[in-house]
């Protein structure tokens, strides 16, 4: 049987993928469609990714990238 830690790790990886997808959609809506109201949501999603990426060694390059971004507030 699968362990809870394995399940939790898989959920974490899936949530990272989903948050990256949402960030991409928000950027597309802003740049292509001129719907800049979505930019206000970026810090929340980037903050989540930063917290998670800092805890997963394989995501450390993503962590460094997110920390280097000048995000809108």
PDB file of N, CA, C, O and CB in Angstrom:
ATOM      1  N   UNK A   1       0.825  -1.199   0.000  1.00  0.00           N
ATOM      2  CA  UNK A   1       0.000   0.000   0.000  1.00  0.00           C
ATOM      3  C   UNK A   1       0.866   1.259   0.000  1.00  0.00           C
ATOM      4  O   UNK A   1       1.960   1.297   0.564  1.00  0.00           O
ATOM      5  CB  UNK A   1      -0.937   0.001   1.211  1.00  0.00           C
ATOM      6  N   UNK A   2       0.337   2.268  -0.647  1.00  0.00           N
ATOM      7  CA  UNK A   2       1.046   3.547  -0.719  1.00  0.00           C
ATOM      8  C   UNK A   2       1.035   4.225   0.643  1.00  0.00           C
ATOM      9  O   UNK A   2       0.082   4.104   1.412  1.00  0.00           O
ATOM     10  CB  UNK A   2       0.411   4.469  -1.786  1.00  0.00           C
ATOM     11  N   UNK A   3       2.101   4.928   0.917  1.00  0.00           N
ATOM     12  CA  UNK A   3       2.197   5.673   2.168  1.00  0.00           C
ATOM     13  C   UNK A   3       1.613   7.065   1.982  1.00  0.00           C
ATOM     14  O   UNK A   3       1.557   7.593   0.871  1.00  0.00           O
ATOM     15  CB  UNK A   3       3.663   5.758   2.646  1.00  0.00           C
ATOM     16  N   UNK A   4       1.185   7.640   3.086  1.00  0.00           N
ATOM     17  CA  UNK A   4       0.641   8.992   3.025  1.00  0.00           C
ATOM     18  C   UNK A   4       1.687   9.976   2.531  1.00  0.00           C
ATOM     19  O   UNK A   4       1.357  10.918   1.810  1.00  0.00           O
ATOM     20  CB  UNK A   4       0.121   9.422   4.393  1.00  0.00           C
ATOM     21  N   UNK A   5       2.934   9.775   2.905  1.00  0.00           N
ATOM     22  CA  UNK A   5       3.982  10.706   2.470  1.00  0.00           C
ATOM     23  C   UNK A   5       4.133  10.685   0.954  1.00  0.00           C
ATOM     24  O   UNK A   5       4.382  11.722   0.340  1.00  0.00           O
ATOM     25  CB  UNK A   5       5.324  10.358   3.138  1.00  0.00           C
ATOM     26  N   UNK A   6       3.981   9.504   0.346  1.00  0.00           N
ATOM     27  CA  UNK A   6       4.042   9.420  -1.119  1.00  0.00           C
ATOM     28  C   UNK A   6       2.883  10.186  -1.742  1.00  0.00           C
ATOM     29  O   UNK A   6       3.058  10.925  -2.710  1.00  0.00           O
ATOM     30  CB  UNK A   6       4.018   7.947  -1.585  1.00  0.00           C
ATOM     31  N   UNK A   7       1.707  10.000  -1.176  1.00  0.00           N
ATOM     32  CA  UNK A   7       0.524  10.701  -1.660  1.00  0.00           C
ATOM     33  C   UNK A   7       0.704  12.210  -1.525  1.00  0.00           C
ATOM     34  O   UNK A   7       0.405  12.959  -2.455  1.00  0.00           O
ATOM     35  CB  UNK A   7      -0.726  10.241  -0.894  1.00  0.00           C
ATOM     36  N   UNK A   8       1.187  12.651  -0.382  1.00  0.00           N
ATOM     37  CA  UNK A   8       1.376  14.080  -0.138  1.00  0.00           C
ATOM     38  C   UNK A   8       2.392  14.663  -1.113  1.00  0.00           C
ATOM     39  O   UNK A   8       2.207  15.774  -1.610  1.00  0.00           O
ATOM     40  CB  UNK A   8       1.828  14.325   1.309  1.00  0.00           C
ATOM     41  N   UNK A   9       3.447  13.932  -1.386  1.00  0.00           N
ATOM     42  CA  UNK A   9       4.458  14.408  -2.335  1.00  0.00           C
ATOM     43  C   UNK A   9       3.857  14.551  -3.736  1.00  0.00           C
ATOM     44  O   UNK A   9       4.135  15.526  -4.433  1.00  0.00           O
ATOM     45  CB  UNK A   9       5.667  13.442  -2.367  1.00  0.00           C
ATOM     46  N   UNK A  10       3.052  13.604  -4.138  1.00  0.00           N
ATOM     47  CA  UNK A  10       2.414  13.679  -5.452  1.00  0.00           C
ATOM     48  C   UNK A  10       1.439  14.857  -5.531  1.00  0.00           C
ATOM     49  O   UNK A  10       1.371  15.545  -6.549  1.00  0.00           O
ATOM     50  CB  UNK A  10       1.681  12.367  -5.759  1.00  0.00           C
ATOM     51  N   UNK A  11       0.694  15.079  -4.464  1.00  0.00           N
ATOM     52  CA  UNK A  11      -0.230  16.217  -4.432  1.00  0.00           C
ATOM     53  C   UNK A  11       0.553  17.532  -4.498  1.00  0.00           C
ATOM     54  O   UNK A  11       0.126  18.476  -5.162  1.00  0.00           O
ATOM     55  CB  UNK A  11      -1.110  16.174  -3.152  1.00  0.00           C
ATOM     56  N   UNK A  12       1.669  17.592  -3.827  1.00  0.00           N
ATOM     57  CA  UNK A  12       2.498  18.796  -3.847  1.00  0.00           C
ATOM     58  C   UNK A  12       2.993  19.092  -5.255  1.00  0.00           C
ATOM     59  O   UNK A  12       2.901  20.227  -5.723  1.00  0.00           O
ATOM     60  CB  UNK A  12       3.686  18.645  -2.892  1.00  0.00           C
ATOM     61  N   UNK A  13       3.521  18.068  -5.934  1.00  0.00           N
ATOM     62  CA  UNK A  13       3.995  18.257  -7.306  1.00  0.00           C
ATOM     63  C   UNK A  13       2.854  18.682  -8.227  1.00  0.00           C
ATOM     64  O   UNK A  13       3.042  19.539  -9.090  1.00  0.00           O
ATOM     65  CB  UNK A  13       4.644  16.969  -7.831  1.00  0.00           C
ATOM     66  N   UNK A  14       1.682  18.092  -8.050  1.00  0.00           N
ATOM     67  CA  UNK A  14       0.540  18.448  -8.875  1.00  0.00           C
ATOM     68  C   UNK A  14       0.127  19.899  -8.618  1.00  0.00           C
ATOM     69  O   UNK A  14      -0.218  20.620  -9.554  1.00  0.00           O
ATOM     70  CB  UNK A  14      -0.636  17.496  -8.604  1.00  0.00           C
ATOM     71  N   UNK A  15       0.160  20.322  -7.370  1.00  0.00           N
ATOM     72  CA  UNK A  15      -0.229  21.699  -7.058  1.00  0.00           C
ATOM     73  C   UNK A  15       0.773  22.696  -7.632  1.00  0.00           C
ATOM     74  O   UNK A  15       0.383  23.785  -8.054  1.00  0.00           O
ATOM     75  CB  UNK A  15      -0.350  21.889  -5.539  1.00  0.00           C
ATOM     76  N   UNK A  16       2.045  22.345  -7.654  1.00  0.00           N
ATOM     77  CA  UNK A  16       3.054  23.214  -8.272  1.00  0.00           C
ATOM     78  C   UNK A  16       2.730  23.380  -9.754  1.00  0.00           C
ATOM     79  O   UNK A  16       2.761  24.492 -10.279  1.00  0.00           O
ATOM     80  CB  UNK A  16       4.493  22.632  -8.083  1.00  0.00           C
ATOM     81  N   UNK A  17       2.420  22.271 -10.427  1.00  0.00           N
ATOM     82  CA  UNK A  17       2.082  22.333 -11.847  1.00  0.00           C
ATOM     83  C   UNK A  17       0.848  23.190 -12.072  1.00  0.00           C
ATOM     84  O   UNK A  17       0.826  24.017 -12.983  1.00  0.00           O
ATOM     85  CB  UNK A  17       1.857  20.927 -12.409  1.00  0.00           C
ATOM     86  N   UNK A  18      -0.169  23.004 -11.259  1.00  0.00           N
ATOM     87  CA  UNK A  18      -1.421  23.759 -11.425  1.00  0.00           C
ATOM     88  C   UNK A  18      -1.212  25.256 -11.182  1.00  0.00           C
ATOM     89  O   UNK A  18      -1.777  26.087 -11.893  1.00  0.00           O
ATOM     90  CB  UNK A  18      -2.496  23.221 -10.467  1.00  0.00           C
ATOM     91  N   UNK A  19      -0.403  25.596 -10.180  1.00  0.00           N
ATOM     92  CA  UNK A  19      -0.154  27.012  -9.899  1.00  0.00           C
ATOM     93  C   UNK A  19       0.653  27.665 -11.023  1.00  0.00           C
ATOM     94  O   UNK A  19       0.409  28.819 -11.375  1.00  0.00           O
ATOM     95  CB  UNK A  19       0.586  27.169  -8.559  1.00  0.00           C
ATOM     96  N   UNK A  20       1.616  26.924 -11.588  1.00  0.00           N
ATOM     97  CA  UNK A  20       2.353  27.458 -12.726  1.00  0.00           C
ATOM     98  C   UNK A  20       1.422  27.685 -13.912  1.00  0.00           C
ATOM     99  O   UNK A  20       1.554  28.677 -14.630  1.00  0.00           O
ATOM    100  CB  UNK A  20       3.494  26.510 -13.118  1.00  0.00           C
ATOM    101  N   UNK A  21       0.494  26.777 -14.114  1.00  0.00           N
ATOM    102  CA  UNK A  21      -0.477  26.928 -15.198  1.00  0.00           C
ATOM    103  C   UNK A  21      -1.348  28.168 -14.985  1.00  0.00           C
ATOM    104  O   UNK A  21      -1.592  28.931 -15.919  1.00  0.00           O
ATOM    105  CB  UNK A  21      -1.361  25.674 -15.305  1.00  0.00           C
ATOM    106  N   UNK A  22      -1.809  28.360 -13.756  1.00  0.00           N
ATOM    107  CA  UNK A  22      -2.644  29.523 -13.447  1.00  0.00           C
ATOM    108  C   UNK A  22      -1.871  30.817 -13.661  1.00  0.00           C
ATOM    109  O   UNK A  22      -2.414  31.776 -14.210  1.00  0.00           O
ATOM    110  CB  UNK A  22      -3.158  29.450 -12.003  1.00  0.00           C
ATOM    111  N   UNK A  23      -0.616  30.855 -13.236  1.00  0.00           N
ATOM    112  CA  UNK A  23       0.217  32.044 -13.437  1.00  0.00           C
ATOM    113  C   UNK A  23       0.347  32.337 -14.928  1.00  0.00           C
ATOM    114  O   UNK A  23       0.260  33.490 -15.349  1.00  0.00           O
ATOM    115  CB  UNK A  23       1.618  31.852 -12.798  1.00  0.00           C
ATOM    116  N   UNK A  24       0.554  31.292 -15.720  1.00  0.00           N
ATOM    117  CA  UNK A  24       0.651  31.470 -17.169  1.00  0.00           C
ATOM    118  C   UNK A  24      -0.634  32.010 -17.768  1.00  0.00           C
ATOM    119  O   UNK A  24      -0.603  32.885 -18.633  1.00  0.00           O
ATOM    120  CB  UNK A  24       1.006  30.160 -17.832  1.00  0.00           C
ATOM    121  N   UNK A  25      -1.759  31.492 -17.311  1.00  0.00           N
ATOM    122  CA  UNK A  25      -3.056  31.970 -17.802  1.00  0.00           C
ATOM    123  C   UNK A  25      -3.255  33.435 -17.439  1.00  0.00           C
ATOM    124  O   UNK A  25      -3.701  34.223 -18.272  1.00  0.00           O
ATOM    125  CB  UNK A  25      -4.206  31.118 -17.225  1.00  0.00           C
ATOM    126  N   UNK A  26      -2.932  33.805 -16.213  1.00  0.00           N
ATOM    127  CA  UNK A  26      -3.076  35.198 -15.792  1.00  0.00           C
ATOM    128  C   UNK A  26      -2.190  36.121 -16.632  1.00  0.00           C
ATOM    129  O   UNK A  26      -2.615  37.208 -17.022  1.00  0.00           O
ATOM    130  CB  UNK A  26      -2.727  35.344 -14.302  1.00  0.00           C
ATOM    131  N   UNK A  27      -0.973  35.689 -16.906  1.00  0.00           N
ATOM    132  CA  UNK A  27      -0.080  36.504 -17.729  1.00  0.00           C
ATOM    133  C   UNK A  27      -0.627  36.634 -19.147  1.00  0.00           C
ATOM    134  O   UNK A  27      -0.593  37.718 -19.729  1.00  0.00           O
ATOM    135  CB  UNK A  27       1.336  35.897 -17.756  1.00  0.00           C
ATOM    136  N   UNK A  28      -1.128  35.540 -19.703  1.00  0.00           N
ATOM    137  CA  UNK A  28      -1.712  35.585 -21.042  1.00  0.00           C
ATOM    138  C   UNK A  28      -2.915  36.524 -21.087  1.00  0.00           C
ATOM    139  O   UNK A  28      -3.048  37.324 -22.013  1.00  0.00           O
ATOM    140  CB  UNK A  28      -2.125  34.179 -21.491  1.00  0.00           C
ATOM    141  N   UNK A  29      -3.786  36.427 -20.091  1.00  0.00           N
ATOM    142  CA  UNK A  29      -4.957  37.305 -20.066  1.00  0.00           C
ATOM    143  C   UNK A  29      -4.549  38.769 -19.994  1.00  0.00           C
ATOM    144  O   UNK A  29      -5.193  39.634 -20.587  1.00  0.00           O
ATOM    145  CB  UNK A  29      -5.858  36.957 -18.883  1.00  0.00           C
ATOM    146  N   UNK A  30      -3.482  39.034 -19.268  1.00  0.00           N
ATOM    147  CA  UNK A  30      -3.006  40.416 -19.145  1.00  0.00           C
ATOM    148  C   UNK A  30      -2.375  40.897 -20.449  1.00  0.00           C
ATOM    149  O   UNK A  30      -2.724  41.960 -20.961  1.00  0.00           O
ATOM    150  CB  UNK A  30      -1.993  40.535 -17.996  1.00  0.00           C
ATOM    151  N   UNK A  31      -1.445  40.106 -20.980  1.00  0.00           N
ATOM    152  CA  UNK A  31      -0.690  40.554 -22.148  1.00  0.00           C
ATOM    153  C   UNK A  31      -1.499  40.507 -23.437  1.00  0.00           C
ATOM    154  O   UNK A  31      -1.440  41.442 -24.236  1.00  0.00           O
ATOM    155  CB  UNK A  31       0.544  39.716 -22.305  1.00  0.00           C
ATOM    156  N   UNK A  32      -2.238  39.455 -23.645  1.00  0.00           N
ATOM    157  CA  UNK A  32      -2.966  39.301 -24.900  1.00  0.00           C
ATOM    158  C   UNK A  32      -4.328  39.981 -24.882  1.00  0.00           C
ATOM    159  O   UNK A  32      -4.739  40.613 -25.856  1.00  0.00           O
ATOM    160  CB  UNK A  32      -3.138  37.842 -25.211  1.00  0.00           C
ATOM    161  N   UNK A  33      -5.021  39.837 -23.751  1.00  0.00           N
ATOM    162  CA  UNK A  33      -6.410  40.296 -23.699  1.00  0.00           C
ATOM    163  C   UNK A  33      -6.597  41.619 -22.977  1.00  0.00           C
ATOM    164  O   UNK A  33      -7.708  42.146 -22.935  1.00  0.00           O
ATOM    165  CB  UNK A  33      -7.251  39.262 -23.038  1.00  0.00           C
ATOM    166  N   UNK A  34      -5.519  42.169 -22.403  1.00  0.00           N
ATOM    167  CA  UNK A  34      -5.610  43.452 -21.727  1.00  0.00           C
ATOM    168  C   UNK A  34      -6.399  43.425 -20.430  1.00  0.00           C
ATOM    169  O   UNK A  34      -6.907  44.459 -19.994  1.00  0.00           O
ATOM    170  CB  UNK A  34      -6.216  44.438 -22.637  1.00  0.00           C
ATOM    171  N   UNK A  35      -6.509  42.262 -19.808  1.00  0.00           N
ATOM    172  CA  UNK A  35      -7.261  42.127 -18.554  1.00  0.00           C
ATOM    173  C   UNK A  35      -6.274  42.170 -17.383  1.00  0.00           C
ATOM    174  O   UNK A  35      -5.953  41.138 -16.794  1.00  0.00           O
ATOM    175  CB  UNK A  35      -8.100  40.794 -18.534  1.00  0.00           C
ATOM    176  N   UNK A  36      -5.812  43.338 -17.065  1.00  0.00           N
ATOM    177  CA  UNK A  36      -4.749  43.492 -16.069  1.00  0.00           C
ATOM    178  C   UNK A  36      -5.199  43.245 -14.637  1.00  0.00           C
ATOM    179  O   UNK A  36      -4.360  43.197 -13.738  1.00  0.00           O
ATOM    180  CB  UNK A  36      -4.174  44.860 -16.165  1.00  0.00           C
ATOM    181  N   UNK A  37      -6.487  43.087 -14.400  1.00  0.00           N
ATOM    182  CA  UNK A  37      -6.939  42.843 -13.024  1.00  0.00           C
ATOM    183  C   UNK A  37      -6.373  41.543 -12.459  1.00  0.00           C
ATOM    184  O   UNK A  37      -6.293  41.377 -11.241  1.00  0.00           O
ATOM    185  CB  UNK A  37      -8.463  42.804 -12.972  1.00  0.00           C
ATOM    186  N   UNK A  38      -5.984  40.626 -13.333  1.00  0.00           N
ATOM    187  CA  UNK A  38      -5.441  39.350 -12.867  1.00  0.00           C
ATOM    188  C   UNK A  38      -4.030  39.487 -12.301  1.00  0.00           C
ATOM    189  O   UNK A  38      -3.576  38.618 -11.557  1.00  0.00           O
ATOM    190  CB  UNK A  38      -5.438  38.348 -14.001  1.00  0.00           C
ATOM    191  N   UNK A  39      -3.340  40.560 -12.644  1.00  0.00           N
ATOM    192  CA  UNK A  39      -1.993  40.766 -12.100  1.00  0.00           C
ATOM    193  C   UNK A  39      -2.000  40.864 -10.578  1.00  0.00           C
ATOM    194  O   UNK A  39      -1.021  40.504  -9.924  1.00  0.00           O
ATOM    195  CB  UNK A  39      -1.376  42.026 -12.691  1.00  0.00           C
ATOM    196  N   UNK A  40      -3.081  41.341 -10.029  1.00  0.00           N
ATOM    197  CA  UNK A  40      -3.173  41.478  -8.573  1.00  0.00           C
ATOM    198  C   UNK A  40      -3.115  40.127  -7.872  1.00  0.00           C
ATOM    199  O   UNK A  40      -2.787  40.058  -6.688  1.00  0.00           O
ATOM    200  CB  UNK A  40      -4.458  42.199  -8.193  1.00  0.00           C
ATOM    201  N   UNK A  41      -3.428  39.059  -8.586  1.00  0.00           N
ATOM    202  CA  UNK A  41      -3.432  37.718  -7.994  1.00  0.00           C
ATOM    203  C   UNK A  41      -2.064  37.039  -8.066  1.00  0.00           C
ATOM    204  O   UNK A  41      -1.832  36.056  -7.363  1.00  0.00           O
ATOM    205  CB  UNK A  41      -4.463  36.851  -8.690  1.00  0.00           C
ATOM    206  N   UNK A  42      -1.167  37.540  -8.891  1.00  0.00           N
ATOM    207  CA  UNK A  42       0.128  36.882  -9.067  1.00  0.00           C
ATOM    208  C   UNK A  42       0.933  36.729  -7.780  1.00  0.00           C
ATOM    209  O   UNK A  42       1.482  35.651  -7.556  1.00  0.00           O
ATOM    210  CB  UNK A  42       0.937  37.645 -10.055  1.00  0.00           C
ATOM    211  N   UNK A  43       1.036  37.746  -6.920  1.00  0.00           N
ATOM    212  CA  UNK A  43       1.849  37.572  -5.711  1.00  0.00           C
ATOM    213  C   UNK A  43       1.384  36.403  -4.836  1.00  0.00           C
ATOM    214  O   UNK A  43       2.209  35.731  -4.216  1.00  0.00           O
ATOM    215  CB  UNK A  43       1.827  38.847  -4.897  1.00  0.00           C
ATOM    216  N   UNK A  44       0.096  36.160  -4.782  1.00  0.00           N
ATOM    217  CA  UNK A  44      -0.411  35.054  -3.967  1.00  0.00           C
ATOM    218  C   UNK A  44       0.081  33.714  -4.518  1.00  0.00           C
ATOM    219  O   UNK A  44       0.550  32.865  -3.759  1.00  0.00           O
ATOM    220  CB  UNK A  44      -1.958  35.078  -3.919  1.00  0.00           C
ATOM    221  N   UNK A  45      -0.023  33.523  -5.826  1.00  0.00           N
ATOM    222  CA  UNK A  45       0.399  32.264  -6.424  1.00  0.00           C
ATOM    223  C   UNK A  45       1.911  32.114  -6.415  1.00  0.00           C
ATOM    224  O   UNK A  45       2.429  31.024  -6.171  1.00  0.00           O
ATOM    225  CB  UNK A  45      -0.120  32.159  -7.841  1.00  0.00           C
ATOM    226  N   UNK A  46       2.616  33.199  -6.677  1.00  0.00           N
ATOM    227  CA  UNK A  46       4.077  33.143  -6.620  1.00  0.00           C
ATOM    228  C   UNK A  46       4.570  32.888  -5.196  1.00  0.00           C
ATOM    229  O   UNK A  46       5.563  32.187  -5.002  1.00  0.00           O
ATOM    230  CB  UNK A  46       4.678  34.446  -7.156  1.00  0.00           C
ATOM    231  N   UNK A  47       3.892  33.444  -4.213  1.00  0.00           N
ATOM    232  CA  UNK A  47       4.259  33.197  -2.817  1.00  0.00           C
ATOM    233  C   UNK A  47       4.098  31.732  -2.443  1.00  0.00           C
ATOM    234  O   UNK A  47       4.943  31.162  -1.753  1.00  0.00           O
ATOM    235  CB  UNK A  47       3.416  34.060  -1.891  1.00  0.00           C
ATOM    236  N   UNK A  48       3.014  31.130  -2.901  1.00  0.00           N
ATOM    237  CA  UNK A  48       2.809  29.708  -2.646  1.00  0.00           C
ATOM    238  C   UNK A  48       3.932  28.893  -3.289  1.00  0.00           C
ATOM    239  O   UNK A  48       4.517  28.019  -2.650  1.00  0.00           O
ATOM    240  CB  UNK A  48       1.431  29.251  -3.181  1.00  0.00           C
ATOM    241  N   UNK A  49       4.222  29.181  -4.537  1.00  0.00           N
ATOM    242  CA  UNK A  49       5.285  28.437  -5.224  1.00  0.00           C
ATOM    243  C   UNK A  49       6.633  28.642  -4.540  1.00  0.00           C
ATOM    244  O   UNK A  49       7.430  27.708  -4.447  1.00  0.00           O
ATOM    245  CB  UNK A  49       5.376  28.868  -6.695  1.00  0.00           C
ATOM    246  N   UNK A  50       6.887  29.831  -4.070  1.00  0.00           N
ATOM    247  CA  UNK A  50       8.158  30.104  -3.392  1.00  0.00           C
ATOM    248  C   UNK A  50       8.277  29.279  -2.111  1.00  0.00           C
ATOM    249  O   UNK A  50       9.338  28.729  -1.817  1.00  0.00           O
ATOM    250  CB  UNK A  50       8.286  31.607  -3.068  1.00  0.00           C
ATOM    251  N   UNK A  51       7.188  29.197  -1.358  1.00  0.00           N
ATOM    252  CA  UNK A  51       7.225  28.398  -0.123  1.00  0.00           C
ATOM    253  C   UNK A  51       7.450  26.925  -0.426  1.00  0.00           C
ATOM    254  O   UNK A  51       8.262  26.273   0.231  1.00  0.00           O
ATOM    255  CB  UNK A  51       5.923  28.573   0.668  1.00  0.00           C
ATOM    256  N   UNK A  52       6.747  26.400  -1.405  1.00  0.00           N
ATOM    257  CA  UNK A  52       6.875  24.985  -1.744  1.00  0.00           C
ATOM    258  C   UNK A  52       8.230  24.688  -2.369  1.00  0.00           C
ATOM    259  O   UNK A  52       8.887  23.718  -1.991  1.00  0.00           O
ATOM    260  CB  UNK A  52       5.758  24.563  -2.693  1.00  0.00           C
ATOM    261  N   UNK A  53       8.657  25.518  -3.326  1.00  0.00           N
ATOM    262  CA  UNK A  53       9.911  25.280  -4.035  1.00  0.00           C
ATOM    263  C   UNK A  53      11.113  25.359  -3.096  1.00  0.00           C
ATOM    264  O   UNK A  53      12.135  24.721  -3.347  1.00  0.00           O
ATOM    265  CB  UNK A  53      10.072  26.286  -5.169  1.00  0.00           C
ATOM    266  N   UNK A  54      11.001  26.126  -2.028  1.00  0.00           N
ATOM    267  CA  UNK A  54      12.097  26.204  -1.071  1.00  0.00           C
ATOM    268  C   UNK A  54      12.262  24.943  -0.250  1.00  0.00           C
ATOM    269  O   UNK A  54      13.313  24.726   0.355  1.00  0.00           O
ATOM    270  CB  UNK A  54      11.890  27.362  -0.158  1.00  0.00           C
ATOM    271  N   UNK A  55      11.237  24.111  -0.222  1.00  0.00           N
ATOM    272  CA  UNK A  55      11.277  22.868   0.564  1.00  0.00           C
ATOM    273  C   UNK A  55      11.601  21.630  -0.259  1.00  0.00           C
ATOM    274  O   UNK A  55      11.866  20.568   0.305  1.00  0.00           O
ATOM    275  CB  UNK A  55       9.962  22.665   1.249  1.00  0.00           C
ATOM    276  N   UNK A  56      11.584  21.748  -1.580  1.00  0.00           N
ATOM    277  CA  UNK A  56      11.820  20.596  -2.449  1.00  0.00           C
ATOM    278  C   UNK A  56      13.127  20.833  -3.208  1.00  0.00           C
ATOM    279  O   UNK A  56      13.207  21.739  -4.037  1.00  0.00           O
ATOM    280  CB  UNK A  56      10.619  20.371  -3.442  1.00  0.00           C
ATOM    281  N   UNK A  57      14.145  20.025  -2.928  1.00  0.00           N
ATOM    282  CA  UNK A  57      15.461  20.260  -3.556  1.00  0.00           C
ATOM    283  C   UNK A  57      15.414  20.337  -5.079  1.00  0.00           C
ATOM    284  O   UNK A  57      16.138  21.138  -5.671  1.00  0.00           O
ATOM    285  CB  UNK A  57      16.415  19.167  -3.155  1.00  0.00           C
ATOM    286  N   UNK A  58      14.590  19.536  -5.717  1.00  0.00           N
ATOM    287  CA  UNK A  58      14.514  19.540  -7.182  1.00  0.00           C
ATOM    288  C   UNK A  58      13.962  20.851  -7.733  1.00  0.00           C
ATOM    289  O   UNK A  58      14.176  21.177  -8.900  1.00  0.00           O
ATOM    290  CB  UNK A  58      13.653  18.386  -7.660  1.00  0.00           C
ATOM    291  N   UNK A  59      13.256  21.595  -6.898  1.00  0.00           N
ATOM    292  CA  UNK A  59      12.654  22.851  -7.334  1.00  0.00           C
ATOM    293  C   UNK A  59      13.455  24.079  -6.921  1.00  0.00           C
ATOM    294  O   UNK A  59      12.980  25.205  -7.065  1.00  0.00           O
ATOM    295  CB  UNK A  59      11.265  22.958  -6.789  1.00  0.00           C
ATOM    296  N   UNK A  60      14.657  23.873  -6.410  1.00  0.00           N
ATOM    297  CA  UNK A  60      15.430  25.029  -5.968  1.00  0.00           C
ATOM    298  C   UNK A  60      15.698  26.034  -7.090  1.00  0.00           C
ATOM    299  O   UNK A  60      15.654  27.235  -6.825  1.00  0.00           O
ATOM    300  CB  UNK A  60      16.739  24.568  -5.383  1.00  0.00           C
ATOM    301  N   UNK A  61      15.974  25.609  -8.332  1.00  0.00           N
ATOM    302  CA  UNK A  61      16.123  26.617  -9.403  1.00  0.00           C
ATOM    303  C   UNK A  61      14.851  27.452  -9.595  1.00  0.00           C
ATOM    304  O   UNK A  61      14.935  28.655  -9.843  1.00  0.00           O
ATOM    305  CB  UNK A  61      16.488  25.927 -10.728  1.00  0.00           C
ATOM    306  N   UNK A  62      13.692  26.834  -9.485  1.00  0.00           N
ATOM    307  CA  UNK A  62      12.434  27.575  -9.561  1.00  0.00           C
ATOM    308  C   UNK A  62      12.328  28.549  -8.393  1.00  0.00           C
ATOM    309  O   UNK A  62      11.895  29.687  -8.570  1.00  0.00           O
ATOM    310  CB  UNK A  62      11.230  26.609  -9.567  1.00  0.00           C
ATOM    311  N   UNK A  63      12.717  28.109  -7.209  1.00  0.00           N
ATOM    312  CA  UNK A  63      12.714  28.966  -6.019  1.00  0.00           C
ATOM    313  C   UNK A  63      13.569  30.215  -6.258  1.00  0.00           C
ATOM    314  O   UNK A  63      13.143  31.331  -5.961  1.00  0.00           O
ATOM    315  CB  UNK A  63      13.235  28.184  -4.785  1.00  0.00           C
ATOM    316  N   UNK A  64      14.772  30.018  -6.795  1.00  0.00           N
ATOM    317  CA  UNK A  64      15.664  31.150  -7.056  1.00  0.00           C
ATOM    318  C   UNK A  64      15.068  32.088  -8.098  1.00  0.00           C
ATOM    319  O   UNK A  64      15.165  33.308  -7.963  1.00  0.00           O
ATOM    320  CB  UNK A  64      17.038  30.652  -7.520  1.00  0.00           C
ATOM    321  N   UNK A  65      14.456  31.530  -9.132  1.00  0.00           N
ATOM    322  CA  UNK A  65      13.834  32.355 -10.168  1.00  0.00           C
ATOM    323  C   UNK A  65      12.712  33.201  -9.592  1.00  0.00           C
ATOM    324  O   UNK A  65      12.639  34.400  -9.865  1.00  0.00           O
ATOM    325  CB  UNK A  65      13.300  31.480 -11.301  1.00  0.00           C
ATOM    326  N   UNK A  66      11.837  32.597  -8.799  1.00  0.00           N
ATOM    327  CA  UNK A  66      10.714  33.319  -8.230  1.00  0.00           C
ATOM    328  C   UNK A  66      11.202  34.428  -7.294  1.00  0.00           C
ATOM    329  O   UNK A  66      10.650  35.529  -7.279  1.00  0.00           O
ATOM    330  CB  UNK A  66       9.786  32.355  -7.481  1.00  0.00           C
ATOM    331  N   UNK A  67      12.242  34.125  -6.516  1.00  0.00           N
ATOM    332  CA  UNK A  67      12.790  35.143  -5.601  1.00  0.00           C
ATOM    333  C   UNK A  67      13.368  36.327  -6.368  1.00  0.00           C
ATOM    334  O   UNK A  67      13.402  37.443  -5.849  1.00  0.00           O
ATOM    335  CB  UNK A  67      13.875  34.528  -4.701  1.00  0.00           C
ATOM    336  N   UNK A  68      13.817  36.099  -7.585  1.00  0.00           N
ATOM    337  CA  UNK A  68      14.454  37.168  -8.357  1.00  0.00           C
ATOM    338  C   UNK A  68      13.445  38.029  -9.105  1.00  0.00           C
ATOM    339  O   UNK A  68      13.810  39.085  -9.622  1.00  0.00           O
ATOM    340  CB  UNK A  68      15.440  36.579  -9.340  1.00  0.00           C
ATOM    341  N   UNK A  69      12.191  37.608  -9.175  1.00  0.00           N
ATOM    342  CA  UNK A  69      11.178  38.346  -9.930  1.00  0.00           C
ATOM    343  C   UNK A  69      10.761  39.613  -9.212  1.00  0.00           C
ATOM    344  O   UNK A  69      10.686  39.667  -7.985  1.00  0.00           O
ATOM    345  CB  UNK A  69       9.962  37.474 -10.177  1.00  0.00           C
ATOM    346  N   UNK A  70      10.500  40.606  -9.996  1.00  0.00           N
ATOM    347  CA  UNK A  70       9.928  41.849  -9.483  1.00  0.00           C
ATOM    348  C   UNK A  70       8.427  41.757  -9.726  1.00  0.00           C
ATOM    349  O   UNK A  70       7.932  42.164 -10.777  1.00  0.00           O
ATOM    350  CB  UNK A  70      10.564  43.134 -10.178  1.00  0.00           C
ATOM    351  N   UNK A  71       7.702  41.216  -8.735  1.00  0.00           N
ATOM    352  CA  UNK A  71       6.273  40.955  -8.914  1.00  0.00           C
ATOM    353  C   UNK A  71       5.458  42.205  -8.618  1.00  0.00           C
ATOM    354  O   UNK A  71       5.834  43.011  -7.767  1.00  0.00           O
ATOM    355  CB  UNK A  71       5.816  39.799  -8.011  1.00  0.00           C
ATOM    356  N   UNK A  72       4.345  42.363  -9.320  1.00  0.00           N
ATOM    357  CA  UNK A  72       3.465  43.491  -9.042  1.00  0.00           C
ATOM    358  C   UNK A  72       2.793  43.336  -7.689  1.00  0.00           C
ATOM    359  O   UNK A  72       2.517  42.218  -7.253  1.00  0.00           O
ATOM    360  CB  UNK A  72       2.415  43.630 -10.137  1.00  0.00           C
ATOM    361  N   UNK A  73       2.531  44.442  -7.031  1.00  0.00           N
ATOM    362  CA  UNK A  73       1.856  44.381  -5.742  1.00  0.00           C
ATOM    363  C   UNK A  73       0.488  45.023  -5.828  1.00  0.00           C
ATOM    364  O   UNK A  73      -0.236  45.067  -4.834  1.00  0.00           O
ATOM    365  CB  UNK A  73       2.691  45.061  -4.663  1.00  0.00           C
TER     366      UNK A  73
END
